[in-house]
Amino acid sequence: ALNPAGVYKKDGEDALTAALVALDTAALRALVEENNLDPAGETPAMDEAELVAHIVAQAKRRAERDEKMFDY
């Protein structure tokens, strides 16, 4: 299973985007669900490109949050 925040932290935004673009809509929606990347319920109306952008943005947000949280 793909961990968006992990891929973002390890390999960067371009690598995550490339991995996501290779997935179909059903797989992207499953990824959003499995990783709780849509707490506001915004993704059901999104197309593939919007889902990819949403997942990348959420992964970036989590990576930045984790970096701050464990910076001690």
Buried (B, 14 or more C-beta within 10 A) or exposed (E): EBBBBBBBBEEEBEEBBEBBEEBEEEBBBBBBEEBEBBEEEEBEEBEBEEBBEBBBEBBBEBBEEEEEEEEE
